[in-house]
Amino acid sequence: MDEKPAKPEGQAKAEGEDKQLNIKVKDSDGNEVQFKIKRTTPMSKLMSAYASRLGVDENTYRFNFDGNRISPSDTPDSLDMEDMDCIDAMVYQQGGH
């Protein structure tokens, strides 16, 4: 017989919930979209989903967390994000002459 220590159902569920975060993305107009994302998912997926939800090109926005620009390869873990943290979505403006 395999004797594996059984986890109480509540404990197993709590551990699973720790692997996903609810992240809010807010733009300068005050529009807010909430996403559920795994801690190890590249932020590029969230960025694409946000652009898709708004019906704009993926390069329309730049994303910042705690004042720092988010790279598409960053993850919630690499950014030390917590549940219900907020990302700022800024319209990308290219410089002129």
C-alpha positions as CSV (number, residue, x, y, z in Angstrom):
1,M,0.0,0.0,0.0
2,D,1.1,3.5,-0.7
3,E,1.0,5.6,2.4
4,K,1.0,9.2,1.3
5,P,0.0,11.8,3.9
6,A,-3.4,13.0,3.0
7,K,-4.0,16.7,2.8
8,P,-7.2,18.1,4.2
9,E,-9.3,19.4,1.4
10,G,-9.3,23.0,2.6
11,Q,-5.5,23.0,2.8
12,A,-5.1,21.7,-0.8
13,K,-7.5,24.3,-2.1
14,A,-5.7,27.1,-0.2
15,E,-2.4,26.1,-1.7
16,G,-3.9,26.2,-5.2
17,E,-5.3,29.6,-4.6
18,D,-1.9,30.9,-3.7
19,K,-0.7,30.1,-7.2
20,Q,-3.1,32.5,-8.8
21,L,-3.4,36.3,-8.3
22,N,-6.2,38.7,-9.1
23,I,-4.4,41.6,-10.8
24,K,-6.1,44.9,-11.8
25,V,-5.0,46.9,-14.8
26,K,-6.0,50.6,-14.7
27,D,-5.5,53.2,-17.5
28,S,-5.3,57.0,-17.2
29,D,-9.0,57.3,-18.0
30,G,-9.8,55.3,-14.9
31,N,-10.9,52.2,-16.8
32,E,-10.1,49.1,-14.8
33,V,-9.9,45.5,-15.9
34,Q,-9.3,42.6,-13.6
35,F,-7.4,39.4,-14.5
36,K,-6.7,36.1,-12.7
37,I,-3.1,35.1,-13.6
38,K,-0.8,32.4,-12.3
39,R,2.3,33.6,-10.5
40,T,4.6,32.0,-13.2
41,T,2.7,33.3,-16.3
42,P,4.7,35.8,-18.4
43,M,3.2,39.2,-18.3
44,S,3.0,39.2,-22.1
45,K,-0.2,37.1,-21.8
46,L,-1.8,39.7,-19.5
47,M,-0.7,42.5,-21.8
48,S,-2.1,40.8,-24.9
49,A,-5.4,40.0,-23.1
50,Y,-5.7,43.6,-22.0
51,A,-5.2,45.0,-25.5
52,S,-7.6,42.4,-26.9
53,R,-10.3,43.3,-24.3
54,L,-10.0,46.9,-25.3
55,G,-9.8,46.1,-29.0
56,V,-6.5,47.9,-29.5
57,D,-3.1,46.9,-30.8
58,E,-0.8,45.2,-28.3
59,N,1.8,48.0,-28.7
60,T,-0.8,50.8,-27.7
61,Y,0.0,50.5,-24.0
62,R,3.1,50.4,-21.8
63,F,2.6,48.7,-18.4
64,N,4.1,49.8,-15.1
65,F,4.1,48.3,-11.6
66,D,5.3,50.3,-8.6
67,G,6.7,52.9,-11.0
68,N,8.8,50.4,-13.0
69,R,8.1,49.3,-16.6
70,I,7.0,45.7,-16.9
71,S,8.8,43.6,-19.4
72,P,6.8,41.0,-21.4
73,S,9.0,38.2,-19.9
74,D,8.4,39.3,-16.3
75,T,6.1,37.2,-14.1
76,P,4.0,38.1,-11.0
77,D,6.6,36.2,-9.0
78,S,9.6,38.1,-10.5
79,L,7.8,41.4,-9.7
80,D,6.9,40.3,-6.2
81,M,3.2,41.0,-6.9
82,E,0.4,40.2,-4.4
83,D,-3.2,39.5,-4.8
84,M,-5.2,42.6,-6.0
85,D,-2.2,44.6,-7.0
86,C,-2.7,47.2,-9.6
87,I,-0.8,47.7,-12.9
88,D,-0.8,51.1,-14.6
89,A,-1.5,51.0,-18.3
90,M,-0.1,54.1,-20.1
91,V,-0.8,54.9,-23.7
92,Y,2.6,54.6,-25.5
93,Q,3.7,57.9,-27.0
94,Q,6.5,58.1,-29.4
95,G,8.7,61.1,-29.3
96,G,8.7,63.7,-32.0
97,H,11.4,65.9,-33.4
